[in-house]
């Protein structure tokens, strides 16, 4: 079961996709916040949210680009599976990725978590967060900013998780108390081996239970079935690891 809702945020509203298990039950379910990738809130994200919901969760996936338009307006109007189509779309949308800075994303995350907590059928208590591409950065920051709320974080083909900037996402780990699963793209220039190692060092230094691995042979964007970067083995590995993470932390 699913629906589109509007979340009050930043003097306007943002669309969000909410997925629930198909089976009806009076039992409240843990909540999961899904941070989309840079391509937008679109049907493949809904399909992924539906699959996570089938594990026994209420999943909320907001349109983080609401300042620039609706989900339809900020997503491609066709699959990016043809050669060059993904790259052409990225030329248009990369400025919005860089423009979504922590001073904007932080208050937005507050709103997303509040909206998730107030959804019908969501159990009080801690939630899981998963993020893709730039969403992995947002998920990491969410754990640091909301340590009493976020119990589990999945980050998949994330880029820029470790930088030299004072607001590098990995620095958020110092205040986090969640369990983490990172599954990086293979030979990803946006998250090279030294950055993966530095992320692992930070996880360990902060005493966090974590997996920090590479999906062998999977390129950046490997979970997204509507793009040319889709890698089925990597995508299925991500689903297995995320399901296991949520099972041991949320239920």
C-alpha positions as a printed Julia matrix, in Angstrom:
251×3 Matrix{Float64}:
  0.0    0.0     0.0
  1.24   3.47   -0.75
  0.26   7.11   -0.98
  1.68  10.53   -1.81
  1.6   13.08    0.98
  2.6   16.71    1.4
  4.99  17.62    4.23
  5.09  21.2     5.55
  8.67  22.42    5.28
 10.48  25.73    4.75
  7.3   27.82    4.33
  5.96  25.48    1.65
  5.3   21.76    1.22
  7.24  18.84   -0.19
  5.87  15.69   -1.75
  6.76  12.39   -0.18
  6.03   8.81   -1.13
  4.87   6.63    1.76
  4.87   2.84    1.47
  3.38   0.29    3.85
  3.14  -3.51    3.8
  0.26  -4.86    1.73
 -1.03  -6.89    4.68
 -3.19  -5.03    7.18
 -2.4   -5.18   10.86
 -3.17  -3.22   14.01
  0.46  -3.52   15.07
  2.51  -0.34   14.8
  5.56  -0.71   12.57
  9.03   0.86   12.69
  9.62   3.78   10.38
 12.26   4.11    7.67
 13.39   7.33    5.99
 14.65   6.89    2.43
 16.91   9.59    1.01
 16.74   9.56   -2.78
 19.69   9.81   -5.14
 20.49  12.87   -7.21
 18.18  11.84  -10.05
 14.96  12.49   -8.14
 11.83  11.01   -6.59
 10.53   8.78   -9.37
  8.95   5.36   -9.98
 12.09   3.31   -9.29
 12.36   4.94   -5.84
  8.74   4.03   -5.19
  9.48   0.44   -6.17
 12.43   0.32   -3.78
 10.35   1.82   -0.97
  7.61  -0.75   -1.61
 10.12  -3.57   -1.33
 11.45  -2.24    1.97
  7.91  -1.82    3.26
  7.22  -5.48    2.5
  9.8   -6.34    5.18
  7.49  -4.82    7.79
  8.16  -1.07    7.83
  6.53   2.24    6.99
  8.86   3.92    4.49
  8.89   7.64    3.69
 10.79   8.98    0.66
 10.62  12.78    0.36
 11.31  14.96   -2.65
 14.4   16.71   -1.31
 14.45  18.95   -4.41
 11.08  20.52   -3.61
 12.58  24.03   -3.74
 13.19  23.52   -7.46
  9.87  21.94   -8.37
  7.65  18.92   -7.99
  8.93  15.37   -8.08
  7.82  15.11  -11.7
  9.49  18.38  -12.64
 12.8   17.46  -11.0
 13.01  13.88  -12.32
 13.78  12.65  -15.84
 10.79  12.03  -18.09
 12.24   8.76  -19.39
 14.52   5.97  -18.14
 18.23   6.77  -18.28
 19.16   3.39  -19.68
 20.22   4.48  -23.16
 23.94   5.21  -23.68
 24.69   8.79  -22.69
 21.22   9.55  -21.32
 22.29   9.46  -17.68
 25.32  11.6   -18.35
 23.24  14.17  -20.22
 20.75  14.41  -17.38
 23.58  14.82  -14.87
 24.8   17.94  -16.69
 21.51  19.6   -15.83
 21.12  18.43  -12.28
 24.61  18.56  -10.77
 24.27  22.2    -9.64
 21.29  21.27   -7.5
 23.35  18.59   -5.78
 26.03  21.06   -4.79
 23.39  23.57   -3.78
 21.76  21.25   -1.28
 24.03  22.28    1.56
 23.75  21.24    5.23
 22.08  24.53    6.17
 19.19  23.43    3.92
 19.29  19.68    4.34
 19.54  19.78    8.14
 16.18  21.51    8.79
 14.64  19.42    6.02
 15.76  16.23    7.74
 14.13  17.46   10.94
 10.88  17.81    8.98
 11.19  14.4     7.31
 11.77  12.62   10.62
  8.88  14.44   12.26
  6.58  13.56    9.36
  7.65   9.93    9.53
  7.02   9.76   13.27
  3.5   11.14   12.78
  2.48   8.77   10.01
 -0.41   6.47   10.95
  0.82   3.1    12.09
  4.42   4.13   12.82
  5.73   2.83   16.12
  7.18   5.29   18.59
 10.92   4.93   18.99
 13.93   4.69   16.76
 13.94   4.6    12.98
 16.1    3.41   10.14
 17.53   5.62    7.43
 18.85   4.63    4.02
 20.4    6.83    1.37
 21.69   6.55   -2.19
 24.38   8.6    -3.93
 24.07  12.04   -2.3
 21.44  10.48   -0.05
 24.15   8.48    1.69
 25.63  11.75    2.88
 22.24  12.91    4.12
 21.65   9.62    5.93
 25.05   9.84    7.62
 24.38  13.37    8.81
 20.92  12.37   10.03
 22.48   9.81   12.37
 24.84  12.39   13.83
 22.2   15.09   14.17
 19.57  12.75   15.63
 21.42  10.11   17.66
 18.42   9.46   19.91
 16.18   8.74   16.91
 18.26   7.04   14.2
 19.16   3.44   15.05
 20.32   2.2    11.65
 21.87   3.76    8.56
 22.43   2.25    5.14
 24.57   4.18    2.66
 24.86   2.89   -0.9
 27.13   4.13   -3.71
 27.59   7.31   -1.72
 29.98   9.97   -2.93
 31.86  12.54   -0.91
 31.35  10.87    2.45
 34.89  11.87    3.44
 36.24  15.28    2.46
 38.69  17.84    3.82
 35.89  20.29    4.53
 34.83  21.13    8.11
 31.34  19.81    7.38
 32.48  16.49    5.91
 29.71  13.92    6.45
 32.0   11.45    8.19
 32.57  13.93   11.01
 28.91  13.43   11.97
 29.82   9.96   13.18
 31.28  11.4    16.37
 27.78  11.91   17.79
 26.0    8.99   16.11
 24.84   5.87   17.93
 23.4    3.92   15.03
 24.53   0.73   13.32
 25.85   1.36    9.82
 26.05  -0.54    6.56
 27.99   1.1     3.74
 28.24  -0.66    0.4
 30.34   1.41   -1.94
 30.55   1.32   -5.7
 33.61  -0.37   -7.17
 36.39   1.99   -8.32
 34.15   5.0    -7.67
 36.06   8.28   -8.17
 33.61  10.04   -5.84
 34.53   7.63   -3.04
 38.05   6.27   -3.72
 39.78   3.61   -1.66
 41.55   6.08    0.7
 38.2    7.72    1.49
 36.61   4.32    2.17
 39.48   3.49    4.51
 39.14   6.85    6.29
 35.41   6.25    6.72
 36.16   2.85    8.24
 38.68   4.4    10.6
 36.12   6.96   11.74
 33.48   4.31   12.33
 35.92   2.29   14.4
 37.25   5.29   16.32
 33.73   6.19   17.37
 32.95   2.65   18.49
 30.17   2.14   15.96
 28.99  -1.24   14.76
 29.43  -1.08   11.01
 30.06  -2.77    7.7
 32.11  -0.76    5.2
 32.48  -2.8     2.03
 32.66  -2.51   -1.75
 30.16  -4.14   -4.11
 32.54  -5.85   -6.47
 32.06  -4.87  -10.11
 29.21  -2.48   -9.28
 29.5    1.07  -10.66
 28.29   4.27   -9.03
 24.48   4.21   -9.09
 24.34   0.41   -9.13
 21.01   0.14   -7.27
 19.02   2.23   -9.73
 17.23  -0.02  -12.21
 16.15   2.89  -14.43
 19.69   3.89  -15.37
 22.54   2.47  -17.4
 24.55   1.98  -14.19
 22.25  -0.68  -12.76
 24.12  -3.74  -11.53
 21.74  -6.5   -10.48
 24.16  -8.4    -8.26
 25.15  -5.24   -6.4
 21.54  -4.11   -6.07
 20.45  -7.44   -4.63
 23.42  -7.46   -2.24
 22.34  -4.03   -1.04
 18.79  -5.22   -0.38
 20.05  -8.24    1.59
 22.36  -6.17    3.73
 19.79  -3.44    4.34
 17.1   -5.95    5.29
 19.5   -7.57    7.75
 20.47  -4.22    9.24
 16.89  -3.2     9.86
 15.94  -6.63   11.21
 18.6   -6.53   13.9
 18.13  -2.91   14.91
 14.44  -2.02   14.44
 12.48  -5.18   15.25
